[in-house]
C-alpha cells in the first residue's frame, strides 16, 4: 500500500507549529513586564532606574484609603451641605425618621468608579421596582467628598444619570450634596470612609461601595464594590426601616486609582488582564493549529494501491 503525501505529517510544519506555540506562551507570560518597561520614561535610553515595589503590593497612595464598617454609629445629622439646586441643607433633612436611606460617597468629576457606583445603585433599584420604590420607601443620598464640587456639578451629574436610566420621574428620590471640607470629613469619618488626593494624577484614590442607613441616621449595612444584590439590598432596606442593624461582612474593597504614568507601573489587576489576553491568544493559536491538522487529515487519499 502506498501512503499518500496528504496523510503524512510534514515534520517542518509540525516544528513550525510548535515554535509558534512556544513563542505565544512566552509572550503571554513576559509581555506584561515588557509593557511596564516600555511605559517608563527611560525605556529608549538603555539605562534603567531602580524598580519600585511589586505591583501586587498596595501603593503608598492607597495605604490611607479604607472603608471601615462602623455599624450602629450615628451620622452627624447637623453637618451643613448644599443640595444640587444650591439650597443650604443639613444631612438630617434626609433622615426624618420615616424611611431609610441609601448613602454613597462619590465625587462628581470622578473619571472611574463613582459613575459605576451610581449605576450599580440604579441597576439594583430597577430590580426592586414593585417591591420597594425610591422616594416612597427610601431615599438615595450622594455626598461628594471633593470640596471643589459645586451644586451645578451635582445637578448635571444627576440629570445625566437619571436620563441614562430613564428615571427622570425619580428626581425627587435622588439627592446629590456638596459641602466644605470640614462637613465632608465629619460625615465620611463617621462612616469609616477615608480617601487620599493624589496630586500627580489629579484624582482621588478611594474605595467604592454604598451604605444603608436607618431613618434615625444609624449605619445599618455596608455593601462593597459597584454591584449590589437586589435581594440583599431589599432586605437591608426593610431591616433598616425597622431600625435594625445588620451584621458585618468581609471588606472586599474595590479601589478607584489610576495607573501612574511616571513610574510606569500597573496594578495587579491590570497585569492579570494583560496576561489573560496572552493566554487567550495562546488558546486561539492552539485551536487553529489543531483544526488545520484535522482538515489535512480529511483530504481524500490519492494514489492508494
Secondary structure, DSSP 4 states (H G I P E B T S, - for coil): -PPPTTTS--HHHHHHHHHHHHHHHHHHHHHHHHHHHHHSTTTTTS--PPP-S-TTSPPGGGTT-EE---TTPBP-TT-EEE-TTS-EEEGGGG--SSSEEEEEEE-TT-SSHHHHHHHHHHHHHHHHTTT--BTTTEEEEEEE--TT--HHHHHHHHHHHHHHTT-GGGTTTEEEEB--HHHHHHHHHHHTEE-EEETTTTEEEEE-EEEEE-TTSBEEEEEESS---HHHHHHHHHHHHTT-----------EE---BTTTTB--HHHHHHHHHHHHHHHHHHHHHHHHHHHHHHTSPP-S--
